[in-house]
Amino acid sequence: MKILLVDDSAYARQRLSKVLKSAGHEVVEAEGGVEAIELFKKGAFNAVTVDMLMPDMDGITLMKRLKELDRDIPLIAVTADVQEETKREAFEAGAYAFLAKTAKTEEIKDIFSRLEREPNLMFSSMMNKDAFTELINIAMGRAADALSSLIERRIILRVPQFEMIKASSLNVYFENKLNQIGVAVQQKFSGIINGVATFALPYNDAVNLVRILLSTDKELDRLAPSEQTVLAEVGNIVLNAAISILSNQLNTRFSISIPDVFLKKSGADVLNSIMVCCKDTEHAIVLVSHLTISDVEITSYLILLIPRVGVLKLLESLNASYR
């Protein structure tokens, strides 16, 4: 990996650089934030270590600036200040990992080794990943139950497919999977964590769902306003059911916005509306569900954009549940 090492202390740079080079990494050093930004603009780096306290630019500011240049770049906060509040601020600014300046050699190497194996470094262990996957699957199960109660028909839900995708790669995902969207319902939620949830159906699946719900052969562009309201209500119930699982896990209550409904939109249009709502999110949680309703199979997409600090709070809560 090519790593940009930022620290105003020559001693600290020398110590960390020696460890990283011994692990086979290429290291470029910067004495402060201004120099780091210039180097970052010129070279392609796989990760950046950021000292939290520097005279020309503090680490939090530098991390935010780097994220503006590349939202996917892994940032490792390095500091002598190991207070929990400092750690929280670092993660909120976009840090992927938090490293004390007194960290042992093996701890430093382990962070970068895990980063090579799993570039998003979102899950610190397979147990964390499995627990998070189960939470998201439960959320979709709750949503399917809510939809079943609304339409008074049995819904068979196959095990959902869970993916975590870099936000910058969502456009490719939409082009391949959701290029033409029939119906998309979007809601923002806020509280302990903030985010945006979107329930989307490809065009043909949206038409099938409309025909089941309304017992009609109408196309989407021929739906009356009252019929479109039904779709908004379906999306609202599905999203609220899924979001409630997250709030219950955190033992809190979210404020949830009025749903925005999109009919017959391109995937690019819907994606733009999602990204505007949550610009600081680095990864998207995508849950692909196959529902069978009245012998008709419908594929739906539940897309959650939650900033990294929110995902970490969920993981912390899940870990506490298993203790």
N, C-alpha and C positions, 0 to 999 in steps of 0.2 A: 504494500500500500504506500501511496505517496501522502505524507502527513505534513500539514503546516503547523508548526509549533510556535505559539505566541506567548511570550513572557518577557517582562522588562528585566528580569534577573538573569545575568549570564550564567550564574551557578545553577539556577533552576533549569535553564535551557540545556546546559551541558549534561546534567544528571538525567533528565528525561530523554534527551536525544540519544544518549549512550544506550539506554534500555531499549528504545525503539529500534535503533540500528542493529543491536544484537539479536533482535527478533526478525531481522530481515527487511525492515521497512526503510523507505527512503524518507529523509527528513529535511524540510526547509524551515529555517528559523526566521522569526520576526521579533523585533524588540518592543513592538507596541501595536496598537490598533490601526493606526494610519498606515504603517508599513504593511501590516497583515492584509488590509483591504486591497492595496495595490498589488501585492503578490498574488492574492486570490483571484483578482481579475485577469492576471496574465497566465496563470497556470492551472491545470486541472488537478485538483486534490481529492483524495478519497475520504479524508477526515481532517478536522482541525482541533487542536487542543488550545483552550483559551484560559489564560490566567484571569482570575476575577478582579484583581486589583492592580491597575496599571496607571501611571501618571497621565498619559495623553488621552486614554479612553478606557472606561471601565469595561469589565468583561461582559456584563449584561448588554450594554450598548453595542459592543462589537458583535456579539452573537446575533442580535436583532438585525444588524447591518448585513452580516453574512447570510442570514436567512432570506433577506430581501434579494440578494444576488443569486442564491441557490437554496430553495426551500428544503431540498432533500439532503443537503450536506450534513453528515454526522458531526456533531460538536461535542467535545468532551471538556467539561468544566473542570479546571484544575485550581485548587485554592487551599490556603492554610486555614481559611474560615470554614469549619465543618458544621456550623450551626444548621439546624433543620430549616430555618427560615431562608438561609442562604441557598440551601439545596432546592427549596421550593421555587425560589426566584429563578434559579438556573434552569430548572426544568420548564418553567413557564416561558422562559426566553427561547426555548428550543433545544436545550441540552439533551443529548442521548445518554450520557453517563456523567457521573459526578466522581471526581478523583481527588483525594486529599494529597497535598504535597508530600506528606509523610508516607504515602502508600508504598508498600513493598514491591520489589521488582516483579514478582509473579502476579500480583494483583493488576499491575499496569499491563503486563503482557496478556493477561486473561481478557481484559476489556477489548483489546484490539484483535485478539484471536476470535472472540465471539462476534465482533463486528465483521470480520472476514467471512465467518460461517453464515451469519444472518445479518445482512446489511442494514435492515431496519432496526435491529437491536431493540425491538419493542418488548419481546418476551425474554426474561432472564433465564427461563427454564422451560422444558417441555410441559411440566406440570402447570406453569402459568398459562401456557398457550392452550392446553386442554381445558383448563378451568374457564378461560375467557371464551373459547369456542362453545362450551356448554352453556354459558350465560347467554350468548347471542342466539344459540339454537332455541333456548327456552323462550327468548323474546319473540322469535318467529312463531313458535308453537302457540304462545299466548295470542299473537295476532291472528293466527288461523282459527283459533277457537272463537275469538271475537267476531270474525267474519262469518263463521258458521252460524253463530247465534243470530246475527243480523239478517242473513238471507234464509235462515231456517232450513238449511240443507247440510247434509253431512259432507265434510271436507276431508279428504285423505291427503295427508302431508308426508311426502317423502323426506328423508333426512336432508336438511338444507346443506348447500355447499358454502363454506365460509372462506373468504379471501380477504387479506389485508393488502391493499394496493397503494403504491405511492401516489399522492395526489397529483403529481405532475404527469403520471401515466394514465390517469383516468380518461383523458381524451381518447387514447388508443383503445381502452376498454370499451368506451361508449361506441366508437366506430365499429368495433367487432361484434358487440353484443346488443347494443341499444341504439343503433343508428337511426331508427325510426320508432319513436315512442308514441303509443296510442294515448295512454293516460299516465300522468305523473302527479302525485300529490306530495307537497313539501311542507314541513313544519319546523320551525326553530324552537329550541328549548334552552332554558337558562336556569342557573342556580349554582350549586356547588361546581358543576361542570356545564359548559355551554356547547352547543352543537346544532347540527341541522340533520333532519331525517327525511328521506325521500322514499316513497313507495312508487315504483315504476313498472309499467307493463308494456312490452313490445306491442306494436300495432295490432297484429292478429289476435294476440291473447286478450288485449283490451276489448276488441270487438266481441270475442266469445264471452267475456265476463259481462259485458253490457247486455248481451242477448239472454244470458242466464238471469241476470238481476231484473231486467225489465220485460222479459218475455216478448222481445221485439226483434225484428230483422233489420232495424235501422243501422246505418253507418254512423260513425262518430260525429261527422260533420252535420248530421241531420237531427241530432239530439236537441230537444227543447231545453230551455234553461232549467226547468224543473227536473228533467232527467239528468242533466249535468250535475245538479245538486246531489243526486243519489251517489254519483261517483265521488264527489267531494266527501260525503259522509262515510263512504266505504274506506277511503284513504285515511280520513280522520280517525276512524275507529281502529284501523290496523296500526297506524303510527302511534296512537296513544297507548295501545296495548303493549307495543314493543318498548316505547320509552318508559312506561311504568315499571318494567322489569329492571331497567337501569336505575331508576329512582329508588325502587324498593331495595336494591342491593346496597345502595348508599345511605339508606334510611333517611331519605330527604324527599322534598317535593320540588318538582320542576315547574317553572312557568312555561306554558306551551302556547305558541302563536296560533292565530287563525290560519287554517290551511290555504295554501296557494295551489290552484289546480291548473294543469297544463293539458290541453287536448291537441292531438295531432301535431306534435312539435318534433323537430329534429333532436337527436341526442345532444348535439352541440349546444343548442339553445337551452335545454334543460340543465346541462352540465354548467354552463355559464351562470345560471341562476343559483346553482348549488354553491359554486366556488365564491361567488360574491358574498354569500352569507357567512362563510367561514374561511377567510383568506389565510389565516395563520395555521391551518391544519396541514400536517405533513402526510398523513395516511388516511385512506378511506376504508371503512369496513363494509364489505359487500357480501350480502347474504342472498344466494340464489335459491329460490324455493319452487318446487314443482307441486302444484295443487291439483287434485282431481275433484271436480265438482260436476255432479250429474253426468258422469262418464266422460267429461271433457277435461283434458289436461291443460292447465294454464301455468305458464312460467312467470314468476314475479321476482322483482328485485327490491330488496330493502338496502338502502345505501345510507350509512351513518358517517358523518364527518364530525369527529371529536378531536380537539387538540390533544397533543401528546400528554399534557399534564392531566387531562381528563381520563385518558386510558390508564395512566399510571395510578390514578385514584381508584379506579375500578379494580385494577389488579391488586392494589393494597387491601381493598375491602375483601376481595375474594380470598386472598392469602389469610386474612384474619378469620374468615369463616371456617377455614380448614384447620385452624390451630386448636 
